[in-house]
Amino acid sequence: MTGTPEDDVLHRIENGVAWITLNRPEAMNAVTRDQRERVIALLAEASADPGIRAVVITATGKGFCAGADLRGGSAPAGERVAGDVARMIRLGAQRLITAVLDCEKPVLAAVNGTAAGIGTHLALACDLVIAAEPARFIEVFVRRGLVPDGGGAYLLPRLVGPQKAKELMFFGDAVPAVDAERLGLVNRVVPAEELEATARAWAERLAQGPTRALALTKQLVNASLDGDRAAALAAEATAQEINMTTADAKEGVAGFVERRTPKYLGR
């Protein structure tokens, strides 16, 4: 049985960091429609709130996210027609992943346990990933006779290359955290008891940084593999033009000139 959206996705703000915690441990945090919509809304709030300067996505229990909760929604009324599935994917899993990619604050995944299917893609869409030693990443779709969705075929090759991406998606084998780090899926692996503290240290460090510069940097990196060199360099120049109008850019330059540590305000 699922609770309210507020119970199933916990939210708190500490030291400029928004913590978004999936909280259905009895279901290994398989994500429901209501959970998905709440996470999307919280990420939009984080983008718009100048008091939030970094985001952590994590979960309770032994699972990070076991994929979509296929039993969590009502069956569509009437006969399925061509276009129904594509629309469901577009408005569902893809919106969740896009919300992470487009969030204007850096998003860190603290992966406490198994991430499978859309759970893997939720982690990979984040800007940084810290995994507990027991964590595993599983491209589970092939085991169900399904095509990977939720941006998987877009995200995975950009992290590990096309050949390794195909291997992971064709076989659907579990990738232990230590192997995920070696492959480049994960930034750092830590003992389970150190996961929250490590995520907090990283997130609060990000929250003390030049927030708008980080947002623009995120946009440049995310777009870099999708366009040509001329477009990437033009976007870089435009981003720096915009960034130089911020108070944090002025503070950063002043700190360098005055030989002091700059104090960034996220503006």
ChimeraX attribute file (.defattr): number of C-alpha atoms within 10 A of each C-alpha:
attribute: neighborCount
match mode: 1-to-1
recipient: residues
	/A:1	6
	/A:2	14
	/A:3	11
	/A:4	9
	/A:5	18
	/A:6	13
	/A:7	14
	/A:8	21
	/A:9	25
	/A:10	18
	/A:11	16
	/A:12	9
	/A:13	14
	/A:14	10
	/A:15	14
	/A:16	21
	/A:17	25
	/A:18	25
	/A:19	23
	/A:20	21
	/A:21	21
	/A:22	28
	/A:23	27
	/A:24	24
	/A:25	16
	/A:26	13
	/A:27	16
	/A:28	23
	/A:29	28
	/A:30	26
	/A:31	26
	/A:32	20
	/A:33	17
	/A:34	18
	/A:35	23
	/A:36	20
	/A:37	16
	/A:38	20
	/A:39	23
	/A:40	19
	/A:41	14
	/A:42	20
	/A:43	25
	/A:44	17
	/A:45	15
	/A:46	24
	/A:47	21
	/A:48	13
	/A:49	13
	/A:50	15
	/A:51	17
	/A:52	20
	/A:53	30
	/A:54	29
	/A:55	31
	/A:56	24
	/A:57	24
	/A:58	27
	/A:59	26
	/A:60	20
	/A:61	15
	/A:62	17
	/A:63	27
	/A:64	35
	/A:65	33
	/A:66	22
	/A:67	25
	/A:68	20
	/A:69	16
	/A:70	12
	/A:71	9
	/A:72	14
	/A:73	10
	/A:74	8
	/A:75	8
	/A:76	8
	/A:77	6
	/A:78	6
	/A:79	6
	/A:80	9
	/A:81	7
	/A:82	7
	/A:83	8
	/A:84	12
	/A:85	11
	/A:86	10
	/A:87	10
	/A:88	11
	/A:89	14
	/A:90	15
	/A:91	11
	/A:92	16
	/A:93	21
	/A:94	18
	/A:95	17
	/A:96	24
	/A:97	24
	/A:98	15
	/A:99	19
	/A:100	25
	/A:101	21
	/A:102	19
	/A:103	23
	/A:104	25
	/A:105	31
	/A:106	26
	/A:107	29
	/A:108	26
	/A:109	25
	/A:110	27
	/A:111	34
	/A:112	27
	/A:113	26
	/A:114	27
	/A:115	29
	/A:116	26
	/A:117	24
	/A:118	29
	/A:119	27
	/A:120	25
	/A:121	29
	/A:122	27
	/A:123	29
	/A:124	25
	/A:125	27
	/A:126	21
	/A:127	18
	/A:128	20
	/A:129	23
	/A:130	26
	/A:131	35
	/A:132	23
	/A:133	20
	/A:134	18
	/A:135	25
	/A:136	24
	/A:137	30
	/A:138	23
	/A:139	27
	/A:140	26
	/A:141	19
	/A:142	16
	/A:143	13
	/A:144	8
	/A:145	8
	/A:146	9
	/A:147	13
	/A:148	18
	/A:149	16
	/A:150	24
	/A:151	21
	/A:152	22
	/A:153	16
	/A:154	15
	/A:155	16
	/A:156	22
	/A:157	14
	/A:158	13
	/A:159	15
	/A:160	17
	/A:161	12
	/A:162	14
	/A:163	9
	/A:164	14
	/A:165	19
	/A:166	15
	/A:167	12
	/A:168	20
	/A:169	20
	/A:170	16
	/A:171	14
	/A:172	19
	/A:173	16
	/A:174	18
	/A:175	19
	/A:176	18
	/A:177	25
	/A:178	19
	/A:179	15
	/A:180	20
	/A:181	17
	/A:182	12
	/A:183	15
	/A:184	12
	/A:185	24
	/A:186	21
	/A:187	14
	/A:188	20
	/A:189	23
	/A:190	18
	/A:191	12
	/A:192	15
	/A:193	11
	/A:194	13
	/A:195	21
	/A:196	19
	/A:197	10
	/A:198	18
	/A:199	22
	/A:200	19
	/A:201	12
	/A:202	16
	/A:203	26
	/A:204	19
	/A:205	14
	/A:206	21
	/A:207	25
	/A:208	18
	/A:209	20
	/A:210	23
	/A:211	25
	/A:212	24
	/A:213	21
	/A:214	20
	/A:215	19
	/A:216	20
	/A:217	17
	/A:218	20
	/A:219	18
	/A:220	16
	/A:221	13
	/A:222	15
	/A:223	14
	/A:224	16
	/A:225	11
	/A:226	10
	/A:227	9
	/A:228	10
	/A:229	11
	/A:230	9
	/A:231	13
	/A:232	17
	/A:233	13
	/A:234	10
	/A:235	17
	/A:236	18
	/A:237	12
	/A:238	12
	/A:239	18
	/A:240	14
	/A:241	11
	/A:242	13
	/A:243	21
	/A:244	14
	/A:245	11
	/A:246	16
	/A:247	15
	/A:248	22
	/A:249	21
	/A:250	14
	/A:251	17
	/A:252	18
	/A:253	13
	/A:254	14
	/A:255	14
	/A:256	11
	/A:257	9
	/A:258	10
	/A:259	9
	/A:260	10
	/A:261	11
	/A:262	19
	/A:263	13
	/A:264	17
	/A:265	17
	/A:266	21
	/A:267	15
